[in-house]
Amino acid sequence: MKVNLQNQLGLAPNPVAMISSGNMENSNIATIAWTGIINSEPMIVYVSIRPSRFSNEIIKKTREFVINLPDEKLVKVADFCGTKSGRDMDKFAVCNLTKRQGDKINSPLIVECPINLECKVMDIQKFDSHEMFIAEVVATHCDSQILAAKGEVDFAKANLLTFAGKKYFVGKTEVGVRGCGVKEG
């Protein structure tokens, strides 16, 4: 039997993303779970952020941001950055996070996050509760410790955070690869 949840669940789990914006002197971090891929080549992604958030204001001005993907070691920091406002504090300093200048944009990367995507805003779509920043990924950074032999990300090693039902999760076990449902035998 199915139970109607009145749209309270949505798509889940979602990746946890720590969005850094601004520049090396004045920056902010907002943790969000409304992000994803729109296109593969070129890589186009989105982040949806409420207009009342400080990061929304910064990204509108600079038209760039970094999607930093945290691992399980950063769950408390990610949660803190998603519940406190950067208008009131420097989250990099308070959370003892390391900034690194982006290669192609001015927004800083969060060094402690194993994966960082530098993004340039292409368009902004307004919705009732959020504004969606559509952006091209112009540079991708990955910790060498989570790379597999062929230079691909080993997501089992990465232990990236996901979010569902107001809880954080980490998937550590690989249970299949793309195409495993169509292979014979």
Secondary structure, DSSP 8 states (H G I E B T S, - for coil): -----TTSS-S-SEE-EEEEEE-SSSEEEEEES-EEEEETTTTEEEEEE-TTSHHHHHHHHH-EEEEEE-BGGGHHHHHHHHHS-TTSS-HHHHTT--EEE-SSSSSEEETTSSEEEEEEEEEEEE-SS-EEEEEEEEEEEE-GGGB-TTS-B-HHHH-BEEEETTEEEE--S----TTTTT---
